[in-house]
Amino acid sequence: MTNFLEPAALGRLPLANRLVMAPMTRNRAADDGTPTDLMAEYYAQRATAGLIIAEAATPNAVGRTYPNITAIHTPGHVAGWRRVTDAVREAGGRMFLQIQHGGRIGHPATSGHTPLAPSPVPLPDTIFTPDGHRPTVVPREMTADDIRATVADFATAARRAVEAGFEGVEVHSANGYLLHQFLAANTNRRTDAYGEDRTRFTVEVVAAVAAAIGPERVGVRLSPGLTVNGIEEGDTERLYPALVAALRPLGLAYLHLVHADPEAPLFRRIRASWPGTLIANPVLPELTTRAVDTAARRLLDAGADLVALGRPFLANPDLMTRLRLGAPLNEIRDRYLMYVGGATGYTDYPALDAQASSASMVAWEGARVA
């Protein structure tokens, strides 16, 4: 049985443990997408994760999704992220940056642009903007020039991420954003090569990013079967083995599966066909030490190499200490503050005090002996 607290490696990059802080949009950037000093504090607090994958940053202006999300397409963005990576490195941590283009998940009130997408299929319902919730707009279908420009923007963003001090980048091809929109049948109604082979755009983006900074610095996030943001893939069981087969020759740093189920046939099939590092993100039934411990061990026993956690790291800056001691976890106090605000609900989650740590260690040792 693999212990998630033991040291690991991501290629030649040593990791202190097998737990990854998953990318979580927190909407604390400046209005122009520049990371703030408060963000540097937040990430440094959580630097004991084996690896931090920083929240989604957009590679261009049109790819922006919501207010106060981060970006990585100007020198100011690079400088802001450099303050974050410096703080995390000083605290002993390692960081990748997730690069995400929103596609149809965007609004002119937020980005100043009409969103781009594979096909002119709008996002259902409304979207949050600086003016509150507004009806979504019909995105403009991407032309061949738009596609080439977007691929180039991802590659440039990856170079900027390395300049900003990140160890590498994660290409976001999940959760209903642009690359996932190309993968899904209901959002990709094209009749050209990008419609005939719905994996093509993702593969082109990832290949360009790998060529820009080296494949050992590049991971990809996938969410097979996830219907968030109005996605209907239609052929999940065929689509993802084909995509993984196309990505395999690139020699990437890792593949990151969202909502991974170790008992699912598709998970086992992807694990068997992917020769490199596999990061798996579980669905937790509750935010407790036992739930995290059980989910992480199940995924590692099923073949995952690293386990990505979101909410446990969000509410517990000292998550690794709590898991080592078997101590209770902080609960998320206010879900609204997950996505908006300042320090409250962000950097003010308490760590264990020395007395509680000592009591937890005594209780853990007693339970282990028993």
Summary of the structure (lengths in Angstrom):
residues: 370
radius of gyration: 20.0
end to end distance: 20.1
largest distance: 66.1
contacts: 1305
relative contact order: 0.12
helix: 40%
strand: 16%
